[in-house]
Each structure stands twice: as C-alpha cells, then as structure tokens.
Amino acid sequence: MDRRLTAARVSIISTLAVYLIIGTVLTGVLQPIGVLILVLIAWFSVYKLRHKGLENWELITRMGTDLRVTLEGIEDGLARQEENRRATAEQEEHAYLERERKRVEREKRRASSPTEDPAATKYAGMIQSKVRERKMPDDLELP
C-alpha cells in the first residue's frame, strides 16, 4: 500500500470522527474537555500530514510555536481594537464637551442681549420713517 493512501484514509476518518463528535457535543452528550482533546488530536493529525519529515517532539514544538505566534497576533489585534475604541470614546467625549461649551455660550449671549421681537423692530422702523417724512415738510418754509 502507498503511504499517501494511508494518510488520506486517516485524514478522512479523522475528519468524519470530528464531525461525529462535534454533532454529539452539540446535542450535549460529550463534555467540553472531550472536545478540546479531539480538537488537539485533529490539529496534531493535520500538522503530521503537513510536515511529514518531522518527529513527534519536533512537531509538537512547531505546533506550540505556531500557536504562540497566533495568540500573540490575536492579542495585538485586540489591543489595537481597544486602543481604537478608547480613541473614539475620547473624541466623542471631546466633541460632546465642545458642543456643551458652545451651547452654554449661546445661552449666555441670549441672556445678556435684550430680546427683541423681529416684527416689532420692523414696524418700529416703518413708524420712524413715516415720522421723518412728516417732519420734513414742516421744516421746510414756504415763501
């Protein structure tokens, strides 16, 4: 028999076993620790197929290194997300404080300036212009 055929069979059987076990886990029959063990076995099998020339100890060392690198990448990604979230929150807080400051200034200006009705100022201007028109002929003396 060819070794590839054996490796292919082992891969297919392990995949089917993983599917079967995941199905039983989803129904609540198997404990979570069993799932962890099965995932580790499947992971080891995949690594064994990928790196055929390595001994078991070298393979486990390589798996540990890859896992460490992956976890560091995940940790860095989470740190960047947290930093972005904090920066966004700080910007929102700054914008909120700026809006509040402008609102308070606007209210102070409104409180300090006399309130004038726009219609009243319009009519006051019209009345003043009529009064001026009437005064002009009176000021002029006719000969």
C-alpha positions in Angstrom: 0.0 0.0 0.0 1.0 3.6 -0.6 1.7 5.8 2.4 -0.3 8.6 0.8 -3.3 6.4 0.6 -3.0 5.6 4.3 -2.5 9.2 5.2 -5.6 10.1 3.1 -7.6 7.4 4.8 -6.5 8.6 8.2 -7.4 12.2 7.3 -10.8 11.2 6.0 -11.6 9.0 9.0 -10.4 11.7 11.5 -12.5 14.3 9.7 -15.6 12.1 9.9 -14.8 11.3 13.5 -14.5 15.0 14.3 -17.8 15.7 12.6 -19.5 12.9 14.5 -18.1 14.1 17.8 -19.0 17.7 17.2 -22.5 16.5 16.4 -22.6 14.7 19.7 -21.2 17.7 21.5 -23.8 20.0 20.1 -26.5 17.7 21.4 -24.9 17.9 24.9 -23.7 14.3 25.2 -20.0 14.9 25.4 -18.1 17.1 27.9 -16.3 20.2 26.7 -12.9 18.8 27.7 -13.5 15.9 25.3 -14.0 18.4 22.5 -10.7 20.0 23.4 -8.9 16.7 23.3 -10.5 15.9 19.9 -9.5 19.3 18.5 -6.0 18.8 19.7 -5.9 15.3 18.1 -7.3 16.7 14.8 -4.8 19.6 14.9 -1.9 17.2 15.5 -3.1 15.0 12.6 -3.2 17.9 10.2 0.3 19.0 11.3 1.5 15.4 10.9 0.2 15.4 7.3 1.7 18.8 6.6 5.1 18.2 8.0 5.8 14.5 7.2 9.6 14.6 7.8 9.4 15.8 11.4 9.5 13.6 14.5 6.7 13.9 17.1 8.6 16.1 19.5 9.7 18.5 16.8 6.1 18.5 15.5 4.8 19.4 18.9 7.4 22.1 19.3 6.4 23.6 16.0 2.7 23.4 16.9 3.5 25.3 20.1 5.4 28.0 18.3 2.7 28.4 15.7 0.1 28.6 18.5 2.1 31.2 20.4 2.5 33.3 17.2 -1.2 33.1 16.5 -2.2 34.0 20.1 0.2 37.0 20.0 -1.4 38.1 16.7 -4.8 37.9 18.3 -3.6 39.7 21.4 -2.1 42.5 19.3 -5.3 42.8 17.3 -7.4 43.0 20.5 -5.0 45.7 21.8 -5.4 47.7 18.6 -9.2 47.4 18.8 -9.2 48.5 22.4 -6.9 51.5 21.6 -9.2 52.5 18.7 -12.2 52.2 20.9 -10.6 54.4 23.6 -9.6 57.0 21.0 -13.1 57.0 19.6 -14.6 57.4 23.0 -12.2 60.2 23.8 -13.0 62.0 20.6 -16.8 61.6 21.3 -16.3 63.0 24.8 -14.3 65.9 23.4 -17.0 66.7 20.8 -19.7 66.4 23.5 -17.8 68.9 25.8 -17.3 71.3 22.9 -21.0 71.2 22.0 -21.9 71.8 25.6 -19.5 74.7 25.8 -20.9 76.3 22.7 -24.5 75.8 23.9 -23.7 77.5 27.2 -22.0 80.4 25.4 -25.1 80.7 23.2 -27.4 80.8 26.2 -25.2 83.4 27.9 -25.3 85.6 24.8 -29.1 85.3 24.6 -29.5 86.1 28.2 -27.2 89.2 28.0 -28.8 90.6 24.9 -32.2 92.2 25.1 -34.9 90.2 23.5 -36.4 92.0 20.5 -39.3 90.9 18.5 -38.4 90.9 14.8 -41.9 92.1 13.9 -41.7 95.0 16.4 -38.3 96.2 15.1 -39.7 96.0 11.5 -42.8 98.1 12.5 -40.7 100.5 14.6 -38.5 101.2 11.5 -41.6 101.8 9.4 -43.0 104.2 12.0 -39.8 106.1 12.3 -39.6 106.5 8.5 -43.2 107.9 8.5 -42.4 110.3 11.3 -39.4 111.6 9.3 -41.4 112.0 6.2 -44.0 114.1 8.1 -41.3 116.3 9.8 -39.6 117.1 6.5 -42.4 119.2 5.0 -42.9 121.0 8.3 -39.3 122.0 8.5 -39.4 123.5 5.0 -40.6 127.1 4.9 -42.7 128.1 2.0 -42.2 131.7 0.7 
